[in-house]
Amino acid sequence: MLRASALILIASAAPAAAEAFLSLPLDCTLGQDCYIEDYHDAEPGEGQRDYTCGIKSRDGHRGTDFALPSTEAMDAGVTVRAAAPGTVEAIRDGEADRPLTADRRSEIEGRECGNAVRIGHENGYQTLYCHMKNGSVAVAPGDTVAAGDALGQVGLSGETNYPHLHLSVLRDGARVDPFAPDSTEACGETTDTLWTDPPDYERSGLFTAGFSIVVPSLDAVQSGSARMATAAPSEALVLYGHAFYPETGDVLRMEATGPDGSTLFREDITIEKEQAQLFRAYGRRAPDTGWPTGTYNGSVTQMRGDTLIAVRHATITVR
């Protein structure tokens, strides 16, 4: 198996000016059964900005994350496809599909990309496909692929805690933003793109979701102190979602299930007024007999009509 560092090599020839050549790298429809969670970080220093100067990125994030709404969608199988024709240069398979936890970080050192495929393209670019499903990689080094050929499936391997495909684009060994590959500014308006059919940009999304034992304050949600990892059987279970730039009429769907998979609650909360950021919470008091012990799972889904905007997941253990 190849180390992550071996999956990122300097291309042998420098490409000319940016020319669109990339297609969507997975079998899904954006806004229906997948969405873009994070973009390439365009901020050269601390902090993060996406290519539009929006906030849909993370500090130092060097790729585009195409997220699935659930592990059930991952289990059903979503095919990763070559974004452009080229030659497979390296692969990795055999990494487990497990959400990253702090105690596992040392286990994946050097393999943060998880199960992966790297493809070299004739124009001098390379594409790198990360976090693929264990055992799904369907190509080998030296294989020639056409745009749209199956490479494997979206998974949960490497440095991730939700199922998604991380796509990095490289030029001369450096990762570039496919939405603005030749931009000389940190972010802003650009007509450059490597996409033949550029995915629409949506500035809204979810910062986070979490469980608490009371309805938290916005300050506690923003600082992270609202998030509880454990609760006693007698304590309330409250799920919250923290959104940015939601529009009037957007719906935050709050769902939670118990250790046996049964539904604890499902509530749709409509956003009455557009705001820069807000949070909403919903929960249940403990029954007289107390909550059964075990792990409770929650999800907050942001919808705009029939369009999927974002999903965040949370867990809490009752003990």
Protein Blocks (a to p, Z undefined) as FASTA:
>chain_A
ZZfklmpccdfbdcdddddfbdcfbdcdehilgccfbdcdfbfbgcdddfkopabdcehi
acdddddfbfklmmnopadddfbgcddfbdcehiacddddfklmmmmgoilnmpaddddd
fkopacddehiaehkacbdehiacdehiafbdcdfehjdfbdcddddddeehiacdfklm
mbcbfbdcdfbdfbfbdcdddfbdcfbdcddfbdcdfklmmnopmpcfbdcfkbccdddd
ddehiaehiacddddddfkopafbdcddddfbdcfbdcddddddddfkopaedddddddd
ddehjacfbdcddddddZZ
